[in-house]
Amino acid sequence: MILNFYENLSNDYVKLLENGNEHNIIIEIGEPPVMETFKVHSTILCYRCPYLYDEFKKSTINNDVNIKIIQKPQISAKVFNIIIKYIYGATINLEKVEISIIFDILMTANQFQLEELVARLQTFLIENHPSWLKLNFSKIYNLSFQTDFKALQNFCDDIIAKHPNLIFESTDFNTLPEAALVSIIQRDDLQLEESKIWDYVIQWGTAQNKTTFEL
């Protein structure tokens, strides 16, 4: 029989993060004057976030006590605070967190190659905040293909099949990734006349050629 004490283990690792004892990395999040620093441990990152561990190994920035510094100016402290607690404690508390911030967490988790968290956050958004996803449909759909969020892609594709105008008549339709457009027009259940589909495809293709020519 195996007795598990994961909750205590998780709490202890979060305390290690909060105390910063024996840390050998400082991660600087944001930019002055709102920059925040996090004291972390390379051993934890090695097993829990290889992406940041690689950043640690490549870093050449050191302070006076020979602690390496990783700089992430484009990430908000609120987002990183949730991510780093997941890395240490394998838990994530999304209570009272704005939906837009949850999506930012998803994007950062993808950047950090945290596949488990990426999958769970997609499911969380689909099951708990479908209205927000629909409200921001065009943006979500574009990003789901740029980042290969399969669950969000399928969620959006199902909506497009019934309401194709959400994407075809959006202001940024012409910026749609090619893979996304192909995914849409290959659906057998797309509720749009074939002639209109090809009109949109031509419109999209013309926009791509125009962009290439301007470059």
C-alpha positions in Angstrom: 0.0 0.0 0.0 1.3 3.4 -0.9 0.5 6.4 1.3 0.7 9.8 -0.5 1.4 13.1 1.1 1.4 15.3 -1.9 -0.5 18.2 -0.3 2.2 18.7 2.4 5.0 18.3 -0.2 3.3 20.9 -2.4 3.0 23.3 0.6 6.6 22.8 1.6 7.9 23.6 -1.9 5.7 26.7 -2.1 7.2 27.8 1.3 10.7 27.2 -0.2 9.8 29.6 -3.0 8.3 32.2 -0.7 11.3 32.1 1.7 13.9 32.0 -1.1 16.3 30.0 1.1 19.4 28.8 -0.8 18.3 30.3 -4.1 20.8 30.6 -6.9 18.6 32.5 -9.5 16.8 35.8 -9.5 14.1 36.2 -12.1 13.3 39.8 -12.9 9.7 40.2 -14.1 8.4 43.4 -15.7 10.3 46.6 -16.1 11.2 49.4 -13.7 9.5 51.0 -11.8 7.1 48.0 -11.5 9.6 45.3 -11.8 9.4 42.4 -9.3 12.0 39.8 -8.5 11.6 36.1 -7.6 14.2 34.0 -5.9 14.2 30.5 -7.3 16.3 27.4 -7.4 17.9 25.8 -10.5 17.3 22.3 -9.2 13.5 22.9 -9.1 13.5 24.4 -12.6 15.6 21.5 -14.0 12.8 19.1 -13.3 9.7 21.3 -13.4 10.5 23.9 -16.1 13.3 22.9 -18.4 12.6 26.1 -20.5 13.6 28.4 -17.6 16.4 26.0 -16.6 17.9 26.5 -20.1 17.5 30.2 -19.6 19.5 29.8 -16.4 22.3 27.9 -18.0 22.6 30.5 -20.8 22.4 33.5 -18.5 25.6 35.5 -18.3 24.2 38.1 -15.9 25.4 37.8 -12.3 25.2 40.0 -9.3 27.8 40.5 -6.6 27.1 37.2 -4.8 27.3 35.2 -8.1 23.6 34.5 -8.4 22.4 34.3 -12.0 19.7 36.7 -13.2 17.0 35.9 -15.7 15.1 38.9 -17.2 11.5 38.6 -18.4 10.3 42.1 -19.0 7.3 41.2 -21.1 5.6 39.1 -18.5 3.4 40.6 -15.8 4.2 39.9 -12.1 0.6 38.7 -11.5 0.9 36.1 -14.3 4.4 34.9 -13.3 3.5 34.7 -9.6 0.8 32.1 -10.5 3.0 30.3 -12.9 6.0 30.0 -10.5 3.7 28.7 -7.7 2.5 26.0 -10.2 6.1 25.1 -11.0 7.0 24.7 -7.3 3.7 23.4 -5.8 1.9 21.8 -8.8 -1.2 23.8 -7.8 -2.9 26.8 -9.4 -5.6 29.0 -7.8 -7.8 30.8 -10.3 -10.4 32.1 -7.9 -11.0 35.8 -8.4 -8.5 35.9 -11.3 -9.7 37.9 -14.4 -10.4 35.7 -17.4 -8.1 37.8 -19.5 -5.3 37.1 -17.0 -6.1 33.4 -17.1 -5.6 33.5 -20.9 -2.3 35.4 -20.4 -1.3 32.6 -18.0 -2.1 30.1 -20.7 0.1 32.0 -23.2 3.0 32.1 -20.7 2.6 28.5 -19.8 2.9 27.7 -23.5 6.1 29.9 -23.8 7.5 28.0 -20.8 6.6 24.6 -22.4 4.4 23.6 -19.4 2.3 21.1 -21.5 0.2 19.8 -18.5 -0.8 23.3 -17.5 -1.5 24.4 -21.1 -3.9 21.4 -21.6 -5.7 22.0 -18.3 -6.1 25.8 -18.8 -7.6 25.3 -22.2 -10.2 22.9 -20.7 -10.8 25.3 -17.9 -11.6 28.2 -20.2 -13.8 26.1 -22.5 -15.8 24.6 -19.6 -16.1 27.7 -17.4 -15.8 30.7 -19.7 -17.2 29.9 -23.1 -19.0 33.2 -23.4 -15.7 35.1 -22.9 -14.1 33.0 -25.6 -16.9 33.8 -28.0 -16.7 37.5 -27.2 -13.0 37.5 -28.1 -13.5 34.9 -30.8 -11.3 36.2 -33.6 -8.3 36.8 -31.3 -8.6 33.4 -29.6 -8.9 31.6 -32.9 -5.9 33.3 -34.4 -3.8 32.6 -31.3 -4.9 29.0 -31.0 -3.3 28.3 -34.3 -0.2 30.3 -33.7 0.4 28.4 -30.5 -1.2 25.1 -31.5 -3.8 25.0 -28.8 -5.7 22.0 -30.1 -8.6 22.1 -27.6 -9.3 25.8 -28.3 -9.0 25.1 -32.1 -11.6 22.4 -31.9 -13.9 24.6 -29.7 -13.6 27.5 -32.2 -14.1 25.2 -35.3 -17.3 23.8 -33.9 -18.6 27.4 -33.4 -17.5 28.5 -36.9 -19.4 25.6 -38.5 -22.6 27.0 -37.1 -21.7 30.7 -37.2 -19.1 31.2 -39.9 -19.6 35.0 -40.0 -17.8 35.2 -36.6 -14.5 34.7 -38.5 -15.2 35.4 -42.1 -16.7 38.8 -41.4 -14.2 39.7 -38.6 -12.0 42.8 -39.2 -8.8 40.7 -38.9 -10.0 37.8 -41.2 -7.2 38.5 -43.6 -4.6 37.9 -40.9 -5.9 34.4 -40.2 -3.1 31.8 -40.3 -3.2 29.5 -43.3 -3.6 26.4 -41.2 -6.7 27.9 -39.6 -8.3 28.8 -42.9 -7.7 25.3 -44.2 -9.1 23.8 -41.1 -12.3 25.8 -41.6 -12.9 25.2 -45.3 -12.3 21.5 -45.0 -15.2 21.0 -42.6 -18.2 19.2 -44.1 -20.6 20.8 -41.7 -19.7 24.4 -42.5 -23.0 26.3 -42.8 -22.0 28.5 -45.7 -22.6 28.3 -49.5 -19.6 27.0 -51.4 -19.5 30.0 -53.7 -19.2 32.4 -50.7 -16.5 30.2 -49.1 -14.4 30.6 -52.3 -15.0 34.3 -52.3 -13.6 34.6 -48.8 -10.6 32.4 -49.8 -9.8 34.6 -52.7 -10.1 37.7 -50.5 -7.7 36.1 -48.0 -5.3 35.1 -50.7 -5.3 38.5 -52.3 -4.5 40.1 -48.9 -1.6 37.7 -48.4 -0.1 38.5 -51.8 -0.6 42.3 -51.2 1.3 42.0 -47.9 4.1 40.0 -49.5 4.4 42.6 -52.3 4.5 45.5 -49.8 7.3 43.8 -47.9 
